[in-house]
Amino acid sequence: MKFGWIMAALLAAAPAGAQDAAYWTAMRTVDARMATIAYRLTTANAALCRDLQPATGVQLHAIDQYDTASQPAARVAFGFARPVQVEVVAPDSPAARAGLTPDDALVAIDGHPVPPPASDKAGTSRTRDAAQAMIAAAPADQPLVLTVEHGGARRTVTVPASPGCRSQFEVLLGPGLKASSDGRVVQVGVRFFELFDDQAIAAIVAHELSHTILRHRARLEAAGVKWGLAAQFGRNARLFRRTEEDADRLSVHLLRNAGYDPQAAVRFWREQGGKIDGGLFRSPTHPSSQARADAIAAEVATLPPVGQPDAAPAVLATRDQPLR
Ligand SMILES: [Zn+2]
């Protein structure tokens, strides 16, 4: 927690366009926290997910994510011997054990060259996303062979098979306390990492990953719901709210399977939920934070004692049911 407040001060002290190397080092620490939480949640819950991918513990980044004009220190801080590099490696992950390290420059994935940036335009995540999509498309139950360069030396690293739920994870810059899942990528605002510890962040990521596992985006679209202002009323609001309640319910099991304390989610909503700003957490589409805390506590009460395996969560069966 203490570190969180140091981060908050650091990020607040960096005006837009003037971030120095220390800022980007701090961002790398935030991305490492996200990668570690994502790795733990996706691998520990692979049995609950239909769509799997190699979950290596690596988070990539690409040079063209960083704008030459407004973020010059990022390119200097990270070096970028090649357009796509390893940004962080989750501790104790297969990638870490296989010897991958931050700033390894990515040459090829399973023998296929990593595509270079499609254009000179900076400020896009397309190059990184293309490399991560190559990894996501590789067989989850097979080792992943990565060709990397570091300090001019090339080596081949075989990452043992490590199936995990298929999703990308991303920390969003900016002041908003926002988190989302569109079924492909889970995004969590950097402010959460400044304010809350890893147990609380894991609760937020588990909630968003639950939306993905329960196919909420696709099911809401199939039900013809409207996003935006119309989401606040009538049937739209009712269906959004139901997906929120189901995601909260499944998140309890994801946390428990990954070795996080599900009570942290209860505490988070009781102590912090009411203070969180932003439309996502205070709208007719979301239950009140006290109602969420109560519902999560009720689901936690159904868990077997610690040490005994959890049964398949009942809410998983909803993923094939139409929302109506
Ligand atoms: Zn949600």
Residues whose N, C-alpha, C, O or C-beta is under 5 A from the ligand:
A	BS01	ZN	E244
